[in-house]
Amino acid sequence: MFSPIKSTKVYELVIEQIQNMIANGDLKKGDKLPSERQLAEQLMVSRTSVREALRALQIIGLIEVRQGDGNFIMESFDHCLFQPLSVMFMLHESRPEEIVDLRRIIEMETASLAARRGTDEEIREMGLLIEKLKAYNDLQDEKNSVKVDKEFHYMIAQASKNFLLLNILNVISSLMDNFIENARGMILTNQKNKILLVDQHENIYKAIANRDPKAASEAMRVHIELIIQEYLYKLK
């Protein structure tokens, strides 16, 4: 199962071997790893190297430690991209606009794919979310409006049938929440924007429901452009 390791950077190769085993299917979601002692014996390395590797794998979100039960491959990798991307964002002194640029690129494609691949049930769910969004907007319930807004975008990504795009979108959403203070709330302060946002979401939904990938992508572009424009305006 595991192969002996000979290297000066031993813990890095321990990490690499475990990552490769996940990639080729030898280790699956939820699998329990051998104990530190067993790993050290099988890999022929020190327990210190194993411990360092496990700590790094936990930080990047590939494994989780269950108190008293050991180390397990994560059941979900939804957030494993957030840590490295957030560190990269800070180290390179990136601008918040770059996050929104990335969101535009990703979401235009997820909308297009959703129009091609979304099931009738997924499209029906999108329609129900649009009705909820309208209702919360009429009630001026910003908290639930934001919640349903996020659910709508998540449903589109899910309907794209692309696991990587879905996870990247989750990371982008987390980056916005962490690095763009009250990003959604800033846009909802304007009543005109509230109405416009509902209309834009409905345009996206209609294009997807009509199975029109080009129109869905364009409707999403228009929507994200509003977010970018309003965000930059609020910064002035």
N, C-alpha and C positions, 0 to 999 in steps of 0.2 A: 504493500500500500504506500508507505513512505520510503524514500531513498536516502541513504546517508549523505551528509553534506560536508564538504571540505572547502572552507573559504575564510578569509580574514573578516569579511562582513557577514558573519554567520546569520544574524537575526534577519537581515534583508532577504537572504535566500530561503529562510524558513517562511517568511511572508510570501515570497514568490511561489514556493511550492504549494502552499495552501491555496493561494489565488488560482494557480493552474488547475488544482484539483477541483475547485469550484467551477472553473470555466469548462473543464472536460466532463463534468458530471460525476466524478468520483465522490465529491461532497455535495450534498443537496441542502436546500433550505430546511432548517430545523434539525439537521444532523448534529449529534454531540461529538465534539472532538475528544481524542484521548486525553488523559491527564497530563500535566506538565512533565511528570516523571516518565510516563510512557512515550510522549512525544520526543523527549530528550534521548531516550534509549533507541527509538526507531530511527531518528534522524542522526544519531551519534553526535549530538551537540550538547552544550551545557544547558542546564535548566534556566540559567540567567538569559541565554540567547532566546530560548523558547518564550520566557516571560516577556522579554522586550518585544518580540514579534506579536504575541497575543495582545499586548497593550496597544501596539500600533494598529492592529486589525480591528480592535474595538473602537479606537478613535475614528477610523475612517468608515466605520459602520458595517463591516463585513461579519463580525461576530458579536455576540452579546454574552455577558457573564451573568449566570443565574446563581445567586448566592446559595452556597451549599450543594449545588448540583453540577457545576462545571461550566465549560465554554461551549457555546452552540453557534452554528451558522445561523445568521439572521433569517427570520421567517419572511421579512420584507426588506427590500433594498431601497425603498422609496427615498430615504434621506441620506444614503451613503455618498451622494455627490455634493451635498450641501457644505460639509466641512472643508474639503479642498477648494471648492469654488469661492467660498466666503473668505478663506485665507488669501487666495489669489487676488480677490477683489481688493482686500485691504493692503496687501503688500505692493500692488501695482498702482495704488492710489487711483483706482478707477472711478469714473463718474457715474452717478446713479442713472443717467440717461442711457448708459451702456446696457444696463439691465433691461430697460424697456425696449431698446433696440433688439436685444436677443429675444425678448418675449414676442415682438412683432414677427420676427423670422419664424419662430417655432409655431406660433398660433395660426399664422396664415396657412402653414402646411397642414396642421392638425384639422383645420376647418375644411380644407380641400379633401383630405383623406376621409374625414367623417361623412362628407357628401357621397363619397364612393362606397365606403365600407360600413357605415353605420346601420345597425339593424332597425327595423320598424319600431321595436320597443324602445331603443335608445332615443330615437327621434321623438317618440311620444313623450318620453321623460323630459326631453329638452323643452317641448311645448308646455308641459306642466310647470316647469321652472320659470318660463317666460310669464305665465299667468301669475305665479307667486310674486315675481319681480314687480309686475304691474300693481298688484295688490299692496305690497309693502311700500311701493313708491307713493301710492295714493294716501297711505296712512302716515307717510313721512317717517317710516321706521328704517332709519339708516343702518342700524346694526344688522337686521335681518336682510336688508337689501344687499349689503356687502356679502353676507353669508351665501345667499342664493346666487349672486353674481359669480362667486368662486365655484360654486357647485356646477353652474352652467358651463363654465370654461373647462372644468374637470371632466364633465360628461362628454364634451366635444373631443377632448384628448383621448378619453376612453374609447369613444366611437371610432377613432382613427385606427384602432387595432395595432398600435405601435407602442410597445412597452417602454422603449427608450424615450420616445417623445413624451409619454405620460410622466415618466420620472423626471425628465428635464424640466417639464412645465411645473411640477411640484417644487423643484429646486428654485426656479425663477420666482415663484410665488413667495417662497420663504425668504429669498434674497430681497424682494421688494418690501416684505414686512420688516426685515431687519435693517435695511440700509436706506429705505425711502420712508421717512417718518410719515405715518398716516397718509400713505399715497392715495388710497381709494377715498378716504374721507375728504381730502383736499378737493377732489373733483366734485364730490357730492354737496359741497357748500353752496353751489349755484343751482337754483331751482331749474333753470333752463337746461343745465347739464343733466339733471336727473331725468328729465323727459327725453332728452336726446339719447342718453345712454340706454334707456328702455327701448327706444325705437331702433337703435343700432343692434341691440341684442336680438330683437325680433327679426331684423333684416338678415342677420347671420343664420338664425333658426330657419327662416323661410327658404333661404338658399340651400341649406343642408337638406331640408325636407323635400325640396324640388330636385334633389340629386344633381345640383349644379356646382361642381367643384370650383370653377373659375369665379362664379358669383360669390360663393362662400368665402373664398380666399380674399376677394376684394372687399367684401363687407367687413371681414375681420381687420383688414388693413386700415380701413376708414375708422374703425372703432379704436384701434391701438394708437392711431395718429392723434385722435382727440385726447387720449390719455397723455401722450407725449407733449402736445401743445399746452394743455392745461397745467401739467406739472412744471414745465419751463416758465409759463406765465406766473405761477405762484411763487417761483423762486426770485422773480424780479423785484 
